[in-house]
Amino acid sequence: MTEQPSAAEEPSRVVDTGVPHSARIWNYWLGGKDNFAVDREAGEQIVALVPDLVTSARADRAFLRRAVEHLAGEAGVRQFLDIGTGLPTADNTHEVAQRTAPQSRVVYVDNDPLVLAHARALLTSAPEGATDYLDADLREPEKILEVAAGTLDFTRPVAIILLGILNFVIDDGEARAVVRRLLDAVPSGSYLVISHPTTEVQGREMTEAVRLWNSTGGAEMRLRDRSGVASFFTGLDVVEPGIVSCSQWRPAPGDTSVPVSHYGGVGRKP
């Protein structure tokens, strides 16, 4: 495991327990305990509008597992940059990757102090590999790349994982520019993994759920349709079965394949 940040590098922000946070709501939906009353209240209000969101959250997590299994296995990737990590739960990126390839190196990125505190305590690497964590926002790609270079070799393929995070970048142009900057920093043979909530499954209910979320004081978010999600993969070779409901991306036995309100896709940089 890489050296831990010094006290001077620790995030100075405190956890705000008065405003709901998407990572903690997601944790609540996944059955975790790292959440507060305000998160549970917001989560219950949203689920009242879209009852299938709990299924969607779990399908999104299963998509991460399957995507990383593919990348660490068949695709032979040994480096992962997971931005918008969320709170640790079962089958975190490094755990999935290192089951197949113990030498895998993973950098987790998030800007929530509770996420980072839990990550440092729980996301420990296999001795053959490395795991590191950094406090940064997706909109800070230069900072992410600079610090991640202490753990990852950007002359070798890297899988960039953006699950449920691009929806917090409201402007399409800004979101595409961030993705392009990250992809420009990695060589041929690298991959991009995205999941993103959509308007095209339970669109009316999802639109109302996002309106409710945006009224809570949490970070504003938006939905995108399939073409909007596909725009992030421009110039990449999209891995079969393409950009689909994340539950339908190579479902494994026991995983739901019922369409859910998140698209998922994996693309390779030629």
RODO-2510 file (C-alpha; in nm, 4 decimals, decimal comma):
residues 270
     n   res          X          Y          Z
     1     m     0,0000     0,0000     0,0000
     2     t     0,1301     0,3457    -0,0814
     3     e     0,2400     0,5877     0,1864
     4     q    -0,0526     0,7646     0,3489
     5     p    -0,0916     1,1426     0,3177
     6     s     0,0640     1,3583     0,5871
     7     a    -0,1579     1,5521     0,8260
     8     a    -0,0995     1,8623     0,6153
     9     e    -0,2532     1,6849     0,3186
    10     e    -0,5626     1,5691     0,5037
    11     p    -0,8892     1,7344     0,3959
    12     s    -0,9711     2,0270     0,6250
    13     r    -1,3441     2,0120     0,5555
    14     v    -1,5727     1,8596     0,8153
    15     v    -1,8628     1,6276     0,7470
    16     d    -2,1860     1,8257     0,7138
    17     t    -2,4552     1,6106     0,8752
    18     g    -2,7269     1,8662     0,8065
    19     v    -2,7282     1,8318     0,4277
    20     p    -2,7864     1,5022     0,2460
    21     h    -2,4959     1,3669     0,0441
    22     s    -2,5295     1,1424    -0,2601
    23     a    -2,2582     0,8967    -0,1477
    24     r    -2,4277     0,8476     0,1885
    25     i    -2,7732     0,8088     0,0307
    26     w    -2,6265     0,5523    -0,2086
    27     n    -2,4742     0,3750     0,0922
    28     y    -2,8167     0,3706     0,2584
    29     w    -2,9795     0,2216    -0,0514
    30     l    -2,7092    -0,0444    -0,0659
    31     g    -2,7858    -0,1445     0,2914
    32     g    -2,4841     0,0252     0,4486
    33     k    -2,4641     0,2049     0,7828
    34     d    -2,2405     0,4985     0,6905
    35     n    -2,5165     0,7558     0,6610
    36     f    -2,7061     1,0050     0,8726
    37     a    -3,0716     1,0763     0,9426
    38     v    -3,0780     1,3508     0,6793
    39     d    -2,9491     1,1041     0,4177
    40     r    -3,2033     0,8394     0,5108
    41     e    -3,4853     1,0930     0,4994
    42     a    -3,3830     1,2177     0,1548
    43     g    -3,3303     0,8604     0,0368
    44     e    -3,6780     0,7578     0,1480
    45     q    -3,8353     1,0615    -0,0213
    46     i    -3,6612     0,9804    -0,3487
    47     v    -3,7484     0,6115    -0,3318
    48     a    -4,1113     0,7053    -0,2715
    49     l    -4,1023     0,8629    -0,6181
    50     v    -3,8916     0,5896    -0,7837
    51     p    -3,9184     0,2644    -0,5846
    52     d    -3,6859     0,0857    -0,8268
    53     l    -3,3926     0,3121    -0,7374
    54     v    -3,2708     0,0663    -0,4743
    55     t    -3,2596    -0,2022    -0,7448
    56     s    -3,0863     0,0482    -0,9722
    57     a    -2,8224     0,1279    -0,7084
    58     r    -2,7466    -0,2397    -0,6612
    59     a    -2,7391    -0,2992    -1,0365
    60     d    -2,4931    -0,0127    -1,0727
    61     r    -2,2677    -0,1724    -0,8112
    62     a    -2,2880    -0,5086    -0,9872
    63     f    -2,1985    -0,3367    -1,3156
    64     l    -1,8818    -0,2026    -1,1517
    65     r    -1,7874    -0,5524    -1,0422
    66     r    -1,8425    -0,7027    -1,3866
    67     a    -1,6634    -0,4198    -1,5671
    68     v    -1,3575    -0,4421    -1,3428
    69     e    -1,3535    -0,8219    -1,3716
    70     h    -1,3468    -0,7827    -1,7501
    71     l    -1,0746    -0,5189    -1,7418
    72     a    -0,8468    -0,6983    -1,4951
    73     g    -0,9126    -1,0317    -1,6670
    74     e    -0,9676    -1,0424    -2,0406
    75     a    -0,8421    -0,6876    -2,1062
    76     g    -0,5301    -0,7253    -1,8895
    77     v    -0,5521    -0,3818    -1,7251
    78     r    -0,3472    -0,3401    -1,4081
    79     q    -0,4145     0,0249    -1,3211
    80     f    -0,7430     0,1870    -1,2179
    81     l    -0,8377     0,5491    -1,1505
    82     d    -1,1748     0,5462    -0,9714
    83     i    -1,3157     0,9002    -0,9500
    84     g    -1,6229     0,9548    -0,7349
    85     t    -1,5455     0,6507    -0,5243
    86     g    -1,8358     0,6649    -0,2848
    87     l    -1,8382     0,4958     0,0520
    88     p    -1,6693     0,1552     0,0705
    89     t    -1,8991    -0,1430     0,0400
    90     a    -1,8660    -0,4969    -0,0967
    91     d    -1,6588    -0,5540    -0,4117
    92     n    -1,4710    -0,2263    -0,4215
    93     t    -1,2612    -0,1664    -0,7320
    94     h    -0,9283    -0,2792    -0,5858
    95     e    -1,0833    -0,5907    -0,4313
    96     v    -1,2327    -0,7001    -0,7632
    97     a    -0,9196    -0,6165    -0,9620
    98     q    -0,6790    -0,7777    -0,7154
    99     r    -0,8773    -1,0997    -0,7004
   100     t    -0,7782    -1,1472    -1,0637
   101     a    -0,4464    -0,9610    -1,0639
   102     p    -0,3016    -0,8983    -0,7148
   103     q    -0,0485    -0,6537    -0,8584
   104     s    -0,3239    -0,4124    -0,9659
   105     r    -0,2775    -0,0494    -0,8612
   106     v    -0,5805     0,1637    -0,7773
   107     v    -0,6248     0,5320    -0,6984
   108     y    -0,9569     0,6380    -0,5471
   109     v    -1,0713     0,9994    -0,5796
   110     d    -1,3497     1,1712    -0,3884
   111     n    -1,4185     1,5097    -0,2341
   112     d    -1,6261     1,4012     0,0659
   113     p    -1,4272     1,3823     0,3920
   114     l    -1,6371     1,0929     0,5254
   115     v    -1,5662     0,8908     0,2096
   116     l    -1,1929     0,9590     0,2369
   117     a    -1,1804     0,8723     0,6073
   118     h    -1,3505     0,5386     0,5432
   119     a    -1,1369     0,4717     0,2374
   120     r    -0,8142     0,5131     0,4309
   121     a    -0,9416     0,2833     0,7042
   122     l    -1,0940     0,0108     0,4895
   123     l    -0,9565     0,0086     0,1343
   124     t    -0,6296    -0,1702     0,1953
   125     s    -0,4354    -0,3205    -0,0916
   126     a    -0,3000    -0,6665    -0,1514
   127     p     0,0756    -0,6592    -0,0775
   128     e     0,1612    -0,7114    -0,4449
   129     g    -0,0359    -0,4050    -0,5550
   130     a    -0,1112    -0,0547    -0,4289
   131     t    -0,4097     0,1532    -0,3236
   132     d    -0,4094     0,5282    -0,2756
   133     y    -0,6733     0,7961    -0,2170
   134     l    -0,6875     1,1636    -0,2958
   135     d    -0,9166     1,4491    -0,2070
   136     a    -1,0236     1,6139    -0,5317
   137     d    -1,3251     1,7081    -0,7403
   138     l    -1,3859     1,5630    -1,0861
   139     r    -1,3662     1,9201    -1,2162
   140     e    -0,9987     1,9257    -1,1105
   141     p    -0,8529     1,6814    -1,3646
   142     e    -0,5061     1,8387    -1,3525
   143     k    -0,4833     1,7878    -0,9758
   144     i    -0,6160     1,4330    -1,0070
   145     l    -0,3631     1,3402    -1,2734
   146     e    -0,0714     1,5045    -1,0946
   147     v    -0,1320     1,3319    -0,7615
   148     a    -0,2396     0,9975    -0,9122
   149     a     0,0912     0,9845    -1,1008
   150     g     0,2545     0,9052    -0,7677
   151     t     0,0855     0,5633    -0,7799
   152     l    -0,0063     0,5061    -1,1440
   153     d     0,2238     0,4931    -1,4470
   154     f     0,0487     0,6985    -1,7144
   155     t     0,2688     0,5515    -1,9872
   156     r     0,0827     0,2226    -1,9355
   157     p    -0,2915     0,1547    -1,9777
   158     v    -0,5241     0,2882    -1,7091
   159     a    -0,8953     0,2227    -1,6607
   160     i    -1,0741     0,5479    -1,5732
   161     i    -1,3907     0,4734    -1,3749
   162     l    -1,6632     0,7390    -1,3512
   163     l    -1,9660     0,5792    -1,1882
   164     g    -2,2532     0,8085    -1,0986
   165     i    -2,0333     1,1187    -1,1014
   166     l    -2,0686     1,2885    -1,4410
   167     n    -2,4319     1,3615    -1,3556
   168     f    -2,2990     1,6210    -1,1105
   169     v    -2,1323     1,8142    -1,3935
   170     i    -2,4342     1,9981    -1,5281
   171     d    -2,2916     2,1529    -1,8432
   172     d    -2,2432     1,9054    -2,1287
   173     g    -1,9420     2,0881    -2,2670
   174     e    -1,7662     2,0970    -1,9307
   175     a    -1,8414     1,7293    -1,8667
   176     r    -1,7061     1,6235    -2,2057
   177     a    -1,3968     1,8423    -2,1593
   178     v    -1,3174     1,6768    -1,8250
   179     v    -1,3514     1,3289    -1,9736
   180     r    -1,1382     1,4279    -2,2725
   181     r    -0,8631     1,5681    -2,0485
   182     l    -0,8507     1,2444    -1,8490
   183     l    -0,8419     1,0351    -2,1662
   184     d    -0,5716     1,2531    -2,3194
   185     a    -0,3483     1,1657    -2,0222
   186     v    -0,3623     0,7877    -2,0752
   187     p    -0,2153     0,5788    -2,3579
   188     s    -0,3695     0,3521    -2,6176
   189     g    -0,5188     0,0436    -2,4560
   190     s    -0,6682     0,2425    -2,1691
   191     y    -1,0382     0,2210    -2,0871
   192     l    -1,3241     0,4437    -1,9789
   193     v    -1,6069     0,3070    -1,7608
   194     i    -1,9167     0,5212    -1,7063
   195     s    -2,2522     0,4795    -1,5399
   196     h    -2,5019     0,7635    -1,5516
   197     p    -2,8665     0,8093    -1,4496
   198     t    -3,0996     0,8507    -1,7436
   199     t    -3,4291     1,0003    -1,8516
   200     e    -3,5082     0,6984    -2,0678
   201     v    -3,6138     0,4521    -1,7994
   202     q    -3,8968     0,5772    -1,5762
   203     g    -3,8249     0,9209    -1,7163
   204     r    -4,1116     1,1087    -1,5520
   205     e    -4,0406     0,9646    -1,2088
   206     m    -3,6649     1,0145    -1,2424
   207     t    -3,7118     1,3760    -1,3485
   208     e    -3,9234     1,4398    -1,0394
   209     a    -3,6704     1,2581    -0,8183
   210     v    -3,3876     1,4797    -0,9498
   211     r    -3,6020     1,7887    -0,8939
   212     l    -3,6535     1,6761    -0,5339
   213     w    -3,2824     1,6049    -0,4879
   214     n    -3,1844     1,9444    -0,6272
   215     s    -3,4130     2,1110    -0,3728
   216     t    -3,2391     1,9497    -0,0730
   217     g    -2,9237     2,1607    -0,0794
   218     g    -2,7026     1,8748    -0,1933
   219     a    -2,4806     1,9015    -0,5008
   220     e    -2,6986     1,9697    -0,8042
   221     m    -2,7303     1,6854    -1,0537
   222     r    -2,8913     1,6104    -1,3877
   223     l    -3,0025     1,3205    -1,6070
   224     r    -2,8841     1,2426    -1,9605
   225     d    -3,0286     1,0273    -2,2356
   226     r    -2,8373     0,7542    -2,4145
   227     s    -2,6975     0,9883    -2,6785
   228     g    -2,5725     1,2188    -2,4040
   229     v    -2,3931     0,9319    -2,2322
   230     a    -2,2610     0,8065    -2,5665
   231     s    -2,1007     1,1458    -2,6317
   232     f    -1,8468     1,0734    -2,3578
   233     f    -1,7232     0,7726    -2,5561
   234     t    -1,6524     0,9645    -2,8773
   235     g    -1,3331     0,8303    -3,0354
   236     l    -1,3311     0,5135    -2,8249
   237     d    -1,4039     0,1555    -2,9250
   238     v    -1,7121     0,0737    -2,7199
   239     v    -1,7011    -0,2757    -2,5732
   240     e    -1,9991    -0,5036    -2,6445
   241     p    -2,2877    -0,4899    -2,5640
   242     g    -2,2446    -0,1141    -2,5944
   243     i    -2,4092     0,1554    -2,3851
   244     v    -2,7031    -0,0178    -2,2219
   245     s    -2,8921    -0,0235    -1,8957
   246     c    -2,6132    -0,1134    -1,6542
   247     s    -2,8080    -0,4204    -1,5436
   248     q    -2,7836    -0,5502    -1,9013
   249     w    -2,4080    -0,5076    -1,9419
   250     r    -2,2910    -0,8702    -1,9424
   251     p    -2,5165    -0,9764    -1,6527
   252     a    -2,3811    -1,2546    -1,4357
   253     p    -2,5893    -1,5350    -1,2839
   254     g    -2,7805    -1,3899    -0,9922
   255     d    -2,7612    -1,0311    -1,1176
   256     t    -3,0799    -0,8626    -1,2318
   257     s    -3,1090    -0,7951    -1,6048
   258     v    -3,4274    -0,5906    -1,5742
   259     p    -3,3651    -0,2414    -1,7210
   260     v    -3,2801     0,0147    -1,4534
   261     s    -3,2503     0,3920    -1,4619
   262     h    -2,8718     0,3988    -1,5144
   263     y    -2,6823     0,3477    -1,8378
   264     g    -2,3450     0,1769    -1,8292
   265     g    -2,0705     0,1482    -2,0852
   266     v    -1,7052     0,0582    -2,1309
   267     g    -1,4842     0,1992    -2,4053
   268     r    -1,1241     0,1309    -2,5117
   269     k    -0,8875     0,4027    -2,6301
   270     p    -0,7486     0,2870    -2,9665
***
